[in-house]
Amino acid sequence: TESSGRKSVRLDTTGQYVAFTSTTPTNSVVVRNSIPDAPGGGGTEATLSLYADGVFVQKLTLSSKHSWLYGSTDDPEGLTNRPGGDARRLFDESHALLDRTFPRGTEFRLQRDAGDSA
């Protein structure tokens, strides 16, 4: 895995979530993620829901466009985002500016809701 500390979570079903508490006031969030690629490569988009202290804040858009590479890692110049050869799953970062500043100690939750495709 390419995740920090080699740890990650999977949100496979509706209602699953990962939560974290802010240590400073915050008005933005950055989510490092990896979602499946489009069948023909080139990327796809999906959504995930963001909650603050149990209240829905907004949908986050995630993308796989820059997350998948195909080809041999022996030839890094030969890697492409067109399927073929070995698949290498990396990650992308999705940034969101929130509509207000949330105080220190806010519990944020990234949740897969019924309408989400991530």
Biopython code that builds the backbone (N, CA, C, O; Angstrom):
import numpy as np
from Bio.PDB.StructureBuilder import StructureBuilder

atoms = [
    (1, "THR", "N", (0.833, -1.185, 0.000)),
    (1, "THR", "CA", (0.000, 0.000, 0.000)),
    (1, "THR", "C", (0.879, 1.252, 0.000)),
    (1, "THR", "O", (1.990, 1.238, 0.530)),
    (2, "GLU", "N", (0.385, 2.306, -0.584)),
    (2, "GLU", "CA", (1.111, 3.575, -0.653)),
    (2, "GLU", "C", (0.644, 4.539, 0.439)),
    (2, "GLU", "O", (0.998, 5.717, 0.406)),
    (3, "SER", "N", (-0.132, 4.065, 1.390)),
    (3, "SER", "CA", (-0.706, 4.952, 2.405)),
    (3, "SER", "C", (0.304, 5.296, 3.495)),
    (3, "SER", "O", (1.282, 4.580, 3.711)),
    (4, "SER", "N", (0.045, 6.405, 4.171)),
    (4, "SER", "CA", (0.908, 6.854, 5.267)),
    (4, "SER", "C", (0.934, 5.801, 6.366)),
    (4, "SER", "O", (-0.112, 5.297, 6.774)),
    (5, "GLY", "N", (2.112, 5.474, 6.837)),
    (5, "GLY", "CA", (2.213, 4.479, 7.890)),
    (5, "GLY", "C", (1.785, 3.103, 7.438)),
    (5, "GLY", "O", (1.642, 2.195, 8.257)),
    (6, "ARG", "N", (1.577, 2.935, 6.136)),
    (6, "ARG", "CA", (1.138, 1.677, 5.537)),
    (6, "ARG", "C", (-0.187, 1.178, 6.123)),
    (6, "ARG", "O", (-0.419, -0.026, 6.237)),
    (7, "LYS", "N", (-1.038, 2.122, 6.488)),
    (7, "LYS", "CA", (-2.362, 1.782, 7.013)),
    (7, "LYS", "C", (-3.411, 2.543, 6.222)),
    (7, "LYS", "O", (-3.198, 3.682, 5.806)),
    (8, "SER", "N", (-4.540, 1.896, 6.025)),
    (8, "SER", "CA", (-5.636, 2.526, 5.290)),
    (8, "SER", "C", (-6.954, 1.911, 5.754)),
    (8, "SER", "O", (-6.963, 0.924, 6.490)),
    (9, "VAL", "N", (-8.051, 2.494, 5.323)),
    (9, "VAL", "CA", (-9.377, 1.942, 5.595)),
    (9, "VAL", "C", (-10.114, 1.786, 4.276)),
    (9, "VAL", "O", (-9.841, 2.488, 3.303)),
    (10, "ARG", "N", (-11.053, 0.850, 4.265)),
    (10, "ARG", "CA", (-11.925, 0.648, 3.100)),
    (10, "ARG", "C", (-13.352, 0.886, 3.543)),
    (10, "ARG", "O", (-13.791, 0.391, 4.581)),
    (11, "LEU", "N", (-14.065, 1.649, 2.742)),
    (11, "LEU", "CA", (-15.485, 1.881, 3.001)),
    (11, "LEU", "C", (-16.249, 1.164, 1.897)),
    (11, "LEU", "O", (-16.516, 1.736, 0.840)),
    (12, "ASP", "N", (-16.597, -0.093, 2.150)),
    (12, "ASP", "CA", (-17.197, -0.945, 1.125)),
    (12, "ASP", "C", (-18.716, -0.878, 1.055)),
    (12, "ASP", "O", (-19.297, -1.104, -0.006)),
    (13, "THR", "N", (-19.361, -0.569, 2.172)),
    (13, "THR", "CA", (-20.821, -0.618, 2.184)),
    (13, "THR", "C", (-21.412, 0.674, 2.753)),
    (13, "THR", "O", (-20.750, 1.418, 3.476)),
    (14, "THR", "N", (-22.657, 0.911, 2.409)),
    (14, "THR", "CA", (-23.376, 2.093, 2.888)),
    (14, "THR", "C", (-23.355, 2.128, 4.417)),
    (14, "THR", "O", (-23.604, 1.120, 5.080)),
    (15, "GLY", "N", (-23.057, 3.298, 4.955)),
    (15, "GLY", "CA", (-23.027, 3.491, 6.398)),
    (15, "GLY", "C", (-21.649, 3.369, 7.017)),
    (15, "GLY", "O", (-21.438, 3.823, 8.142)),
    (16, "GLN", "N", (-20.704, 2.765, 6.306)),
    (16, "GLN", "CA", (-19.350, 2.673, 6.855)),
    (16, "GLN", "C", (-18.694, 4.046, 6.839)),
    (16, "GLN", "O", (-18.963, 4.864, 5.960)),
    (17, "TYR", "N", (-17.830, 4.291, 7.822)),
    (17, "TYR", "CA", (-17.184, 5.597, 7.916)),
    (17, "TYR", "C", (-15.842, 5.484, 8.622)),
    (17, "TYR", "O", (-15.532, 4.473, 9.252)),
    (18, "VAL", "N", (-15.063, 6.532, 8.502)),
    (18, "VAL", "CA", (-13.846, 6.715, 9.280)),
    (18, "VAL", "C", (-13.966, 8.096, 9.920)),
    (18, "VAL", "O", (-14.388, 9.052, 9.269)),
    (19, "ALA", "N", (-13.592, 8.200, 11.200)),
    (19, "ALA", "CA", (-13.750, 9.460, 11.931)),
    (19, "ALA", "C", (-12.405, 9.932, 12.472)),
    (19, "ALA", "O", (-11.511, 9.135, 12.757)),
    (20, "PHE", "N", (-12.291, 11.236, 12.601)),
    (20, "PHE", "CA", (-11.103, 11.848, 13.190)),
    (20, "PHE", "C", (-11.520, 13.162, 13.838)),
    (20, "PHE", "O", (-12.528, 13.758, 13.457)),
    (21, "THR", "N", (-10.747, 13.607, 14.810)),
    (21, "THR", "CA", (-11.047, 14.831, 15.550)),
    (21, "THR", "C", (-10.000, 15.882, 15.238)),
    (21, "THR", "O", (-8.801, 15.603, 15.273)),
    (22, "SER", "N", (-10.452, 17.095, 14.931)),
    (22, "SER", "CA", (-9.522, 18.176, 14.593)),
    (22, "SER", "C", (-8.769, 18.640, 15.838)),
    (22, "SER", "O", (-9.329, 18.704, 16.932)),
    (23, "THR", "N", (-7.504, 18.959, 15.650)),
    (23, "THR", "CA", (-6.674, 19.441, 16.762)),
    (23, "THR", "C", (-6.510, 20.956, 16.734)),
    (23, "THR", "O", (-5.973, 21.545, 17.672)),
    (24, "THR", "N", (-6.974, 21.587, 15.651)),
    (24, "THR", "CA", (-6.956, 23.047, 15.509)),
    (24, "THR", "C", (-8.234, 23.458, 14.788)),
    (24, "THR", "O", (-8.869, 22.612, 14.159)),
    (25, "PRO", "N", (-8.631, 24.718, 14.856)),
    (25, "PRO", "CA", (-9.768, 25.169, 14.047)),
    (25, "PRO", "C", (-9.460, 24.904, 12.566)),
    (25, "PRO", "O", (-8.322, 25.066, 12.128)),
    (26, "THR", "N", (-10.476, 24.497, 11.806)),
    (26, "THR", "CA", (-10.226, 24.155, 10.401)),
    (26, "THR", "C", (-11.372, 24.577, 9.500)),
    (26, "THR", "O", (-12.540, 24.534, 9.886)),
    (27, "ASN", "N", (-11.009, 24.988, 8.280)),
    (27, "ASN", "CA", (-12.021, 25.338, 7.277)),
    (27, "ASN", "C", (-11.799, 24.570, 5.979)),
    (27, "ASN", "O", (-12.354, 24.920, 4.938)),
    (28, "SER", "N", (-10.978, 23.515, 6.052)),
    (28, "SER", "CA", (-10.723, 22.712, 4.850)),
    (28, "SER", "C", (-10.376, 21.287, 5.249)),
    (28, "SER", "O", (-10.064, 21.001, 6.404)),
    (29, "VAL", "N", (-10.440, 20.406, 4.265)),
    (29, "VAL", "CA", (-10.084, 19.008, 4.494)),
    (29, "VAL", "C", (-9.367, 18.489, 3.252)),
    (29, "VAL", "O", (-9.691, 18.861, 2.124)),
    (30, "VAL", "N", (-8.388, 17.623, 3.487)),
    (30, "VAL", "CA", (-7.670, 16.944, 2.409)),
    (30, "VAL", "C", (-7.808, 15.449, 2.666)),
    (30, "VAL", "O", (-7.470, 14.966, 3.746)),
    (31, "VAL", "N", (-8.305, 14.721, 1.673)),
    (31, "VAL", "CA", (-8.512, 13.282, 1.807)),
    (31, "VAL", "C", (-7.606, 12.571, 0.814)),
    (31, "VAL", "O", (-7.721, 12.771, -0.395)),
    (32, "ARG", "N", (-6.708, 11.741, 1.326)),
    (32, "ARG", "CA", (-5.860, 10.905, 0.467)),
    (32, "ARG", "C", (-6.650, 9.631, 0.206)),
    (32, "ARG", "O", (-7.059, 8.946, 1.144)),
    (33, "ASN", "N", (-6.864, 9.313, -1.060)),
    (33, "ASN", "CA", (-7.765, 8.216, -1.388)),
    (33, "ASN", "C", (-7.327, 7.469, -2.631)),
    (33, "ASN", "O", (-6.497, 7.938, -3.410)),
    (34, "SER", "N", (-7.910, 6.292, -2.792)),
    (34, "SER", "CA", (-7.730, 5.503, -4.006)),
    (34, "SER", "C", (-9.053, 4.807, -4.290)),
    (34, "SER", "O", (-9.550, 4.041, -3.464)),
    (35, "ILE", "N", (-9.615, 5.074, -5.453)),
    (35, "ILE", "CA", (-10.862, 4.439, -5.868)),
    (35, "ILE", "C", (-10.592, 3.657, -7.147)),
    (35, "ILE", "O", (-9.602, 3.928, -7.826)),
    (36, "PRO", "N", (-11.455, 2.682, -7.498)),
    (36, "PRO", "CA", (-11.222, 1.902, -8.715)),
    (36, "PRO", "C", (-11.163, 2.788, -9.957)),
    (36, "PRO", "O", (-11.825, 3.823, -10.033)),
    (37, "ASP", "N", (-10.365, 2.364, -10.918)),
    (37, "ASP", "CA", (-10.245, 3.077, -12.178)),
    (37, "ASP", "C", (-11.444, 2.763, -13.071)),
    (37, "ASP", "O", (-12.173, 1.801, -12.831)),
    (38, "ALA", "N", (-11.637, 3.577, -14.091)),
    (38, "ALA", "CA", (-12.654, 3.291, -15.106)),
    (38, "ALA", "C", (-12.227, 2.034, -15.863)),
    (38, "ALA", "O", (-11.028, 1.781, -15.985)),
    (39, "PRO", "N", (-13.166, 1.239, -16.375)),
    (39, "PRO", "CA", (-12.801, 0.012, -17.079)),
    (39, "PRO", "C", (-11.792, 0.232, -18.212)),
    (39, "PRO", "O", (-10.917, -0.605, -18.434)),
    (40, "GLY", "N", (-11.911, 1.341, -18.917)),
    (40, "GLY", "CA", (-10.993, 1.631, -20.014)),
    (40, "GLY", "C", (-9.806, 2.471, -19.598)),
    (40, "GLY", "O", (-9.041, 2.930, -20.446)),
    (41, "GLY", "N", (-9.642, 2.679, -18.288)),
    (41, "GLY", "CA", (-8.558, 3.521, -17.791)),
    (41, "GLY", "C", (-8.921, 4.982, -17.910)),
    (41, "GLY", "O", (-10.033, 5.323, -18.313)),
    (42, "GLY", "N", (-7.995, 5.839, -17.565)),
    (42, "GLY", "CA", (-8.207, 7.270, -17.721)),
    (42, "GLY", "C", (-8.942, 7.953, -16.596)),
    (42, "GLY", "O", (-9.050, 9.179, -16.589)),
    (43, "GLY", "N", (-9.447, 7.200, -15.648)),
    (43, "GLY", "CA", (-10.041, 7.805, -14.469)),
    (43, "GLY", "C", (-11.547, 7.845, -14.430)),
    (43, "GLY", "O", (-12.223, 7.771, -15.456)),
    (44, "THR", "N", (-12.055, 7.963, -13.220)),
    (44, "THR", "CA", (-13.474, 8.095, -12.948)),
    (44, "THR", "C", (-13.624, 8.935, -11.678)),
    (44, "THR", "O", (-12.652, 9.135, -10.950)),
    (45, "GLU", "N", (-14.819, 9.419, -11.412)),
    (45, "GLU", "CA", (-15.079, 10.199, -10.202)),
    (45, "GLU", "C", (-16.132, 9.508, -9.352)),
    (45, "GLU", "O", (-16.985, 8.781, -9.860)),
    (46, "ALA", "N", (-16.056, 9.749, -8.042)),
    (46, "ALA", "CA", (-17.012, 9.188, -7.096)),
    (46, "ALA", "C", (-17.177, 10.184, -5.949)),
    (46, "ALA", "O", (-16.385, 11.116, -5.807)),
    (47, "THR", "N", (-18.205, 9.980, -5.138)),
    (47, "THR", "CA", (-18.444, 10.891, -4.018)),
    (47, "THR", "C", (-18.363, 10.160, -2.682)),
    (47, "THR", "O", (-18.510, 8.941, -2.602)),
    (48, "LEU", "N", (-18.126, 10.948, -1.642)),
    (48, "LEU", "CA", (-18.104, 10.495, -0.264)),
    (48, "LEU", "C", (-18.688, 11.642, 0.560)),
    (48, "LEU", "O", (-18.485, 12.807, 0.217)),
    (49, "SER", "N", (-19.403, 11.335, 1.632)),
    (49, "SER", "CA", (-20.056, 12.370, 2.439)),
    (49, "SER", "C", (-19.199, 12.764, 3.635)),
    (49, "SER", "O", (-18.597, 11.915, 4.293)),
    (50, "LEU", "N", (-19.152, 14.063, 3.905)),
    (50, "LEU", "CA", (-18.416, 14.598, 5.046)),
    (50, "LEU", "C", (-19.409, 15.094, 6.089)),
    (50, "LEU", "O", (-20.335, 15.840, 5.769)),
    (51, "TYR", "N", (-19.214, 14.677, 7.338)),
    (51, "TYR", "CA", (-20.035, 15.101, 8.467)),
    (51, "TYR", "C", (-19.147, 15.766, 9.508)),
    (51, "TYR", "O", (-17.980, 15.403, 9.653)),
    (52, "ALA", "N", (-19.693, 16.739, 10.232)),
    (52, "ALA", "CA", (-19.008, 17.379, 11.358)),
    (52, "ALA", "C", (-19.918, 17.270, 12.573)),
    (52, "ALA", "O", (-21.038, 17.782, 12.566)),
    (53, "ASP", "N", (-19.441, 16.609, 13.605)),
    (53, "ASP", "CA", (-20.236, 16.378, 14.820)),
    (53, "ASP", "C", (-21.613, 15.817, 14.489)),
    (53, "ASP", "O", (-22.618, 16.216, 15.078)),
    (54, "GLY", "N", (-21.647, 14.883, 13.536)),
    (54, "GLY", "CA", (-22.874, 14.181, 13.179)),
    (54, "GLY", "C", (-23.790, 14.896, 12.215)),
    (54, "GLY", "O", (-24.840, 14.360, 11.862)),
    (55, "VAL", "N", (-23.426, 16.103, 11.772)),
    (55, "VAL", "CA", (-24.259, 16.879, 10.851)),
    (55, "VAL", "C", (-23.605, 16.884, 9.471)),
    (55, "VAL", "O", (-22.413, 17.163, 9.340)),
    (56, "PHE", "N", (-24.399, 16.572, 8.442)),
    (56, "PHE", "CA", (-23.876, 16.562, 7.077)),
    (56, "PHE", "C", (-23.327, 17.938, 6.711)),
    (56, "PHE", "O", (-23.972, 18.956, 6.961)),
    (57, "VAL", "N", (-22.131, 17.962, 6.114)),
    (57, "VAL", "CA", (-21.498, 19.207, 5.688)),
    (57, "VAL", "C", (-21.548, 19.335, 4.174)),
    (57, "VAL", "O", (-22.068, 20.321, 3.652)),
    (58, "GLN", "N", (-21.010, 18.340, 3.460)),
    (58, "GLN", "CA", (-21.011, 18.389, 1.993)),
    (58, "GLN", "C", (-20.510, 17.071, 1.425)),
    (58, "GLN", "O", (-19.939, 16.240, 2.131)),
    (59, "LYS", "N", (-20.742, 16.903, 0.124)),
    (59, "LYS", "CA", (-20.186, 15.772, -0.618)),
    (59, "LYS", "C", (-18.768, 16.131, -1.035)),
    (59, "LYS", "O", (-18.496, 17.275, -1.400)),
    (60, "LEU", "N", (-17.866, 15.160, -0.981)),
    (60, "LEU", "CA", (-16.513, 15.324, -1.490)),
    (60, "LEU", "C", (-16.404, 14.528, -2.781)),
    (60, "LEU", "O", (-16.881, 13.396, -2.857)),
    (61, "THR", "N", (-15.783, 15.109, -3.787)),
    (61, "THR", "CA", (-15.571, 14.411, -5.051)),
    (61, "THR", "C", (-14.170, 13.819, -5.060)),
    (61, "THR", "O", (-13.183, 14.527, -4.861)),
    (62, "LEU", "N", (-14.096, 12.506, -5.293)),
    (62, "LEU", "CA", (-12.828, 11.788, -5.385)),
    (62, "LEU", "C", (-12.608, 11.404, -6.843)),
    (62, "LEU", "O", (-13.570, 11.210, -7.586)),
    (63, "SER", "N", (-11.360, 11.294, -7.251)),
    (63, "SER", "CA", (-11.043, 10.952, -8.636)),
    (63, "SER", "C", (-9.967, 9.872, -8.684)),
    (63, "SER", "O", (-9.081, 9.826, -7.831)),
    (64, "SER", "N", (-10.056, 9.006, -9.689)),
    (64, "SER", "CA", (-9.013, 7.995, -9.900)),
    (64, "SER", "C", (-8.097, 8.373, -11.060)),
    (64, "SER", "O", (-7.211, 7.601, -11.427)),
    (65, "LYS", "N", (-8.303, 9.548, -11.634)),
    (65, "LYS", "CA", (-7.574, 9.931, -12.850)),
    (65, "LYS", "C", (-6.058, 9.840, -12.701)),
    (65, "LYS", "O", (-5.370, 9.427, -13.635)),
    (66, "HIS", "N", (-5.532, 10.220, -11.540)),
    (66, "HIS", "CA", (-4.082, 10.206, -11.343)),
    (66, "HIS", "C", (-3.649, 9.113, -10.366)),
    (66, "HIS", "O", (-2.529, 9.146, -9.856)),
    (67, "SER", "N", (-4.537, 8.139, -10.102)),
    (67, "SER", "CA", (-4.263, 7.126, -9.080)),
    (67, "SER", "C", (-3.776, 5.794, -9.620)),
    (67, "SER", "O", (-3.202, 5.004, -8.869)),
    (68, "TRP", "N", (-3.985, 5.525, -10.885)),
    (68, "TRP", "CA", (-3.655, 4.216, -11.439)),
    (68, "TRP", "C", (-2.639, 4.353, -12.557)),
    (68, "TRP", "O", (-2.754, 5.224, -13.418)),
    (69, "LEU", "N", (-1.641, 3.477, -12.530)),
    (69, "LEU", "CA", (-0.647, 3.392, -13.601)),
    (69, "LEU", "C", (-0.554, 1.938, -14.036)),
    (69, "LEU", "O", (-0.738, 1.027, -13.229)),
    (70, "TYR", "N", (-0.270, 1.727, -15.303)),
    (70, "TYR", "CA", (-0.179, 0.383, -15.859)),
    (70, "TYR", "C", (1.147, 0.229, -16.582)),
    (70, "TYR", "O", (1.659, 1.176, -17.179)),
    (71, "GLY", "N", (1.695, -0.976, -16.522)),
    (71, "GLY", "CA", (2.959, -1.270, -17.182)),
    (71, "GLY", "C", (3.928, -1.868, -16.187)),
    (71, "GLY", "O", (3.534, -2.288, -15.099)),
    (72, "SER", "N", (5.184, -1.905, -16.557)),
    (72, "SER", "CA", (6.215, -2.512, -15.729)),
    (72, "SER", "C", (6.895, -1.465, -14.855)),
    (72, "SER", "O", (7.290, -0.403, -15.336)),
    (73, "THR", "N", (7.025, -1.771, -13.576)),
    (73, "THR", "CA", (7.747, -0.857, -12.697)),
    (73, "THR", "C", (9.247, -0.914, -12.971)),
    (73, "THR", "O", (10.001, -0.082, -12.464)),
    (74, "ASP", "N", (9.691, -1.898, -13.776)),
    (74, "ASP", "CA", (11.099, -1.955, -14.188)),
    (74, "ASP", "C", (11.414, -0.846, -15.177)),
    (74, "ASP", "O", (12.574, -0.474, -15.358)),
    (75, "ASP", "N", (10.373, -0.317, -15.817)),
    (75, "ASP", "CA", (10.542, 0.757, -16.797)),
    (75, "ASP", "C", (9.581, 1.889, -16.443)),
    (75, "ASP", "O", (8.534, 2.022, -17.075)),
    (76, "PRO", "N", (9.920, 2.711, -15.437)),
    (76, "PRO", "CA", (9.004, 3.774, -15.008)),
    (76, "PRO", "C", (8.573, 4.704, -16.137)),
    (76, "PRO", "O", (7.472, 5.253, -16.087)),
    (77, "GLU", "N", (9.406, 4.893, -17.145)),
    (77, "GLU", "CA", (9.035, 5.750, -18.278)),
    (77, "GLU", "C", (7.946, 5.103, -19.123)),
    (77, "GLU", "O", (7.263, 5.784, -19.888)),
    (78, "GLY", "N", (7.784, 3.795, -18.988)),
    (78, "GLY", "CA", (6.779, 3.080, -19.763)),
    (78, "GLY", "C", (5.426, 3.006, -19.087)),
    (78, "GLY", "O", (4.488, 2.445, -19.654)),
    (79, "LEU", "N", (5.301, 3.557, -17.888)),
    (79, "LEU", "CA", (4.016, 3.524, -17.186)),
    (79, "LEU", "C", (3.025, 4.474, -17.850)),
    (79, "LEU", "O", (3.396, 5.562, -18.292)),
    (80, "THR", "N", (1.776, 4.058, -17.915)),
    (80, "THR", "CA", (0.727, 4.836, -18.563)),
    (80, "THR", "C", (-0.566, 4.692, -17.765)),
    (80, "THR", "O", (-0.654, 3.822, -16.898)),
    (81, "ASN", "N", (-1.567, 5.524, -18.037)),
    (81, "ASN", "CA", (-2.851, 5.322, -17.364)),
    (81, "ASN", "C", (-3.848, 4.601, -18.263)),
    (81, "ASN", "O", (-5.050, 4.623, -18.000)),
    (82, "ARG", "N", (-3.353, 3.959, -19.331)),
    (82, "ARG", "CA", (-4.169, 3.075, -20.166)),
    (82, "ARG", "C", (-3.982, 1.642, -19.680)),
    (82, "ARG", "O", (-2.842, 1.194, -19.553)),
    (83, "PRO", "N", (-5.061, 0.903, -19.402)),
    (83, "PRO", "CA", (-4.924, -0.466, -18.897)),
    (83, "PRO", "C", (-4.081, -1.336, -19.822)),
    (83, "PRO", "O", (-4.121, -1.196, -21.044)),
    (84, "GLY", "N", (-3.333, -2.219, -19.222)),
    (84, "GLY", "CA", (-2.461, -3.144, -19.928)),
    (84, "GLY", "C", (-1.237, -3.369, -19.079)),
    (84, "GLY", "O", (-0.704, -2.422, -18.499)),
    (85, "GLY", "N", (-0.782, -4.592, -18.993)),
    (85, "GLY", "CA", (0.357, -4.870, -18.130)),
    (85, "GLY", "C", (-0.067, -4.845, -16.676)),
    (85, "GLY", "O", (-1.253, -4.915, -16.354)),
    (86, "ASP", "N", (0.908, -4.745, -15.819)),
    (86, "ASP", "CA", (0.640, -4.738, -14.382)),
    (86, "ASP", "C", (-0.033, -3.432, -13.963)),
    (86, "ASP", "O", (0.322, -2.352, -14.435)),
    (87, "ALA", "N", (-1.003, -3.555, -13.074)),
    (87, "ALA", "CA", (-1.675, -2.365, -12.538)),
    (87, "ALA", "C", (-0.983, -1.948, -11.250)),
    (87, "ALA", "O", (-0.694, -2.781, -10.390)),
    (88, "ARG", "N", (-0.725, -0.682, -11.127)),
    (88, "ARG", "CA", (-0.135, -0.138, -9.893)),
    (88, "ARG", "C", (-1.091, 0.921, -9.368)),
    (88, "ARG", "O", (-1.347, 1.937, -10.014)),
    (89, "ARG", "N", (-1.609, 0.651, -8.176)),
    (89, "ARG", "CA", (-2.592, 1.536, -7.555)),
    (89, "ARG", "C", (-1.868, 2.489, -6.622)),
    (89, "ARG", "O", (-1.207, 2.067, -5.673)),
    (90, "LEU", "N", (-1.997, 3.746, -6.894)),
    (90, "LEU", "CA", (-1.397, 4.763, -6.042)),
    (90, "LEU", "C", (-2.512, 5.477, -5.294)),
    (90, "LEU", "O", (-3.444, 4.827, -4.820)),
    (91, "PHE", "N", (-2.443, 6.760, -5.179)),
    (91, "PHE", "CA", (-3.475, 7.515, -4.483)),
    (91, "PHE", "C", (-3.565, 8.904, -5.086)),
    (91, "PHE", "O", (-2.692, 9.329, -5.841)),
    (92, "ASP", "N", (-4.617, 9.590, -4.746)),
    (92, "ASP", "CA", (-4.780, 10.983, -5.115)),
    (92, "ASP", "C", (-5.240, 11.715, -3.854)),
    (92, "ASP", "O", (-5.660, 11.087, -2.882)),
    (93, "GLU", "N", (-5.160, 13.015, -3.878)),
    (93, "GLU", "CA", (-5.656, 13.817, -2.767)),
    (93, "GLU", "C", (-6.800, 14.688, -3.257)),
    (93, "GLU", "O", (-6.693, 15.358, -4.284)),
    (94, "SER", "N", (-7.887, 14.668, -2.513)),
    (94, "SER", "CA", (-9.044, 15.504, -2.815)),
    (94, "SER", "C", (-9.111, 16.602, -1.763)),
    (94, "SER", "O", (-9.081, 16.330, -0.563)),
    (95, "HIS", "N", (-9.202, 17.836, -2.221)),
    (95, "HIS", "CA", (-9.212, 19.000, -1.334)),
    (95, "HIS", "C", (-10.607, 19.619, -1.331)),
    (95, "HIS", "O", (-11.261, 19.686, -2.372)),
    (96, "ALA", "N", (-11.059, 20.067, -0.173)),
    (96, "ALA", "CA", (-12.357, 20.742, -0.089)),
    (96, "ALA", "C", (-12.261, 21.914, 0.878)),
    (96, "ALA", "O", (-11.815, 21.762, 2.015)),
    (97, "LEU", "N", (-12.683, 23.080, 0.414)),
    (97, "LEU", "CA", (-12.804, 24.260, 1.263)),
    (97, "LEU", "C", (-14.214, 24.234, 1.850)),
    (97, "LEU", "O", (-15.195, 24.186, 1.108)),
    (98, "LEU", "N", (-14.314, 24.264, 3.163)),
    (98, "LEU", "CA", (-15.610, 24.172, 3.833)),
    (98, "LEU", "C", (-16.253, 25.549, 3.929)),
    (98, "LEU", "O", (-15.568, 26.566, 3.817)),
    (99, "ASP", "N", (-17.567, 25.586, 4.137)),
    (99, "ASP", "CA", (-18.289, 26.862, 4.130)),
    (99, "ASP", "C", (-18.103, 27.689, 5.398)),
    (99, "ASP", "O", (-18.567, 28.827, 5.470)),
    (100, "ARG", "N", (-17.428, 27.124, 6.398)),
    (100, "ARG", "CA", (-17.152, 27.858, 7.630)),
    (100, "ARG", "C", (-15.969, 27.209, 8.336)),
    (100, "ARG", "O", (-15.499, 26.146, 7.930)),
    (101, "THR", "N", (-15.495, 27.850, 9.387)),
    (101, "THR", "CA", (-14.412, 27.296, 10.196)),
    (101, "THR", "C", (-15.013, 26.506, 11.352)),
    (101, "THR", "O", (-15.861, 27.009, 12.089)),
    (102, "PHE", "N", (-14.566, 25.268, 11.500)),
    (102, "PHE", "CA", (-15.031, 24.408, 12.586)),
    (102, "PHE", "C", (-14.016, 24.475, 13.725)),
    (102, "PHE", "O", (-12.811, 24.508, 13.475)),
    (103, "PRO", "N", (-14.489, 24.496, 14.981)),
    (103, "PRO", "CA", (-13.568, 24.650, 16.113)),
    (103, "PRO", "C", (-12.722, 23.402, 16.371)),
    (103, "PRO", "O", (-13.043, 22.300, 15.926)),
    (104, "ARG", "N", (-11.647, 23.615, 17.097)),
    (104, "ARG", "CA", (-10.814, 22.516, 17.575)),
    (104, "ARG", "C", (-11.719, 21.526, 18.314)),
    (104, "ARG", "O", (-12.626, 21.934, 19.039)),
    (105, "GLY", "N", (-11.473, 20.230, 18.130)),
    (105, "GLY", "CA", (-12.269, 19.216, 18.814)),
    (105, "GLY", "C", (-13.479, 18.738, 18.030)),
    (105, "GLY", "O", (-14.229, 17.890, 18.513)),
    (106, "THR", "N", (-13.684, 19.267, 16.823)),
    (106, "THR", "CA", (-14.795, 18.807, 15.987)),
    (106, "THR", "C", (-14.508, 17.391, 15.510)),
    (106, "THR", "O", (-13.408, 17.104, 15.038)),
    (107, "GLU", "N", (-15.496, 16.501, 15.630)),
    (107, "GLU", "CA", (-15.340, 15.158, 15.082)),
    (107, "GLU", "C", (-15.834, 15.159, 13.641)),
    (107, "GLU", "O", (-17.013, 15.395, 13.379)),
    (108, "PHE", "N", (-14.935, 14.898, 12.726)),
    (108, "PHE", "CA", (-15.277, 14.780, 11.312)),
    (108, "PHE", "C", (-15.428, 13.314, 10.971)),
    (108, "PHE", "O", (-14.732, 12.451, 11.506)),
    (109, "ARG", "N", (-16.365, 13.051, 10.058)),
    (109, "ARG", "CA", (-16.605, 11.686, 9.624)),
    (109, "ARG", "C", (-16.700, 11.669, 8.113)),
    (109, "ARG", "O", (-17.460, 12.438, 7.525)),
    (110, "LEU", "N", (-15.933, 10.797, 7.484)),
    (110, "LEU", "CA", (-16.066, 10.523, 6.053)),
    (110, "LEU", "C", (-16.893, 9.260, 5.956)),
    (110, "LEU", "O", (-16.482, 8.204, 6.435)),
    (111, "GLN", "N", (-18.068, 9.366, 5.333)),
    (111, "GLN", "CA", (-19.026, 8.268, 5.361)),
    (111, "GLN", "C", (-19.528, 7.947, 3.968)),
    (111, "GLN", "O", (-19.742, 8.832, 3.140)),
    (112, "ARG", "N", (-19.710, 6.661, 3.731)),
    (112, "ARG", "CA", (-20.308, 6.215, 2.474)),
    (112, "ARG", "C", (-21.822, 6.159, 2.675)),
    (112, "ARG", "O", (-22.344, 5.245, 3.313)),
    (113, "ASP", "N", (-22.514, 7.154, 2.116)),
    (113, "ASP", "CA", (-23.972, 7.205, 2.195)),
    (113, "ASP", "C", (-24.589, 6.489, 0.996)),
    (113, "ASP", "O", (-23.882, 6.095, 0.068)),
    (114, "ALA", "N", (-25.905, 6.324, 1.020)),
    (114, "ALA", "CA", (-26.606, 5.596, -0.038)),
    (114, "ALA", "C", (-26.343, 6.176, -1.423)),
    (114, "ALA", "O", (-26.246, 5.415, -2.386)),
    (115, "GLY", "N", (-26.226, 7.483, -1.555)),
    (115, "GLY", "CA", (-26.003, 8.086, -2.862)),
    (115, "GLY", "C", (-24.547, 8.179, -3.272)),
    (115, "GLY", "O", (-24.246, 8.645, -4.370)),
    (116, "ASP", "N", (-23.634, 7.743, -2.408)),
    (116, "ASP", "CA", (-22.205, 7.848, -2.704)),
    (116, "ASP", "C", (-21.714, 6.656, -3.512)),
    (116, "ASP", "O", (-22.212, 5.539, -3.373)),
    (117, "SER", "N", (-20.735, 6.918, -4.353)),
    (117, "SER", "CA", (-20.209, 5.872, -5.230)),
    (117, "SER", "C", (-18.760, 5.522, -4.932)),
    (117, "SER", "O", (-18.180, 4.674, -5.609)),
    (118, "ALA", "N", (-18.168, 6.161, -3.930)),
    (118, "ALA", "CA", (-16.758, 5.862, -3.598)),
    (118, "ALA", "C", (-16.674, 4.587, -2.780)),
    (118, "ALA", "O", (-15.580, 4.167, -2.403)),
]
sb = StructureBuilder()
sb.init_structure("model")
sb.init_model(0)
sb.init_chain("A")
sb.init_seg("    ")
for serial, (resi, resn, name, xyz) in enumerate(atoms, 1):
    if name == "N":
        sb.init_residue(resn, " ", resi, " ")
    sb.init_atom(name, np.array(xyz, "f"), 0.0, 1.0, " ", f" {name:<3s}", serial, name[0])
structure = sb.get_structure()
